[in-house]
Structures are given as structure tokens and as C-alpha cells.
């Protein structure tokens, strides 16, 4: 348990940051799920639109420190490759 005032404050900050990051990660997953659903339904236009909507969210997650840059790049690359094969 935190004893010093500084460690108590850090614990409070960590709780707040955890909640914010959790919400952001959930929001990003929702956007990615929409892309996945569009891909499985076979609708290329809907999948492309969903990917366009998901891309800024994913990149925002990178700048906020929720995801690593390469993780986001890999997700975008794999999704766009799957959309490309829909034809």
C-alpha cells in the first residue's frame, strides 16, 4: 500500500489513467470490430469506410500511449490487406 504522499498521489493518478486508457482501448476495439464485421459480410465499400473511420482512432491510441506504433501499423496493414482481397 502507498505510504508517502507522493506514492498516494501516484496511485490516484494511475487509477484515473487506467480508466481513461481502458475506455480508449474499448473504443478502438469497437471500431476494429466494425471493420471485421464488414469484412466477414463481404461488403467491400462498408469495410473500406469502417477502416477509414478506425484509422484515426487507432493512431490516436498510439499518440496517447495505449498502443505501440508498430502494433497499430500491423493491425492497419492486415485489415487493409484483407479488404483488398474482397474484390
Residue, then its C-alpha position, 0 to 999 in steps of 0.5 A: x500500500x502507498x505510504x508517502x504522499x507522493x506514492x498516494x498521489x501516484x496511485x490516484x493518478x494511475x487509477x484515473x489513467x487506467x480508466x481513461x486508457x481502458x475506455x480508449x482501448x474499448x473504443x478502438x476495439x469497437x471500431x476494429x470490430x466494425x471493420x471485421x464485421x464488414x469484412x466477414x459480410x463481404x461488403x467491400x465499400x462498408x469495410x473500406x469506410x469502417x477502416x477509414x473511420x478506425x484509422x484515426x482512432x487507432x493512431x490516436x491510441x498510439x499518440x496517447x500511449x495505449x498502443x505501440x506504433x508498430x502494433x497499430x501499423x500491423x493491425x492497419x496493414x492486415x485489415x487493409x490487406x484483407x479488404x483488398x482481397x474482397x474484390 
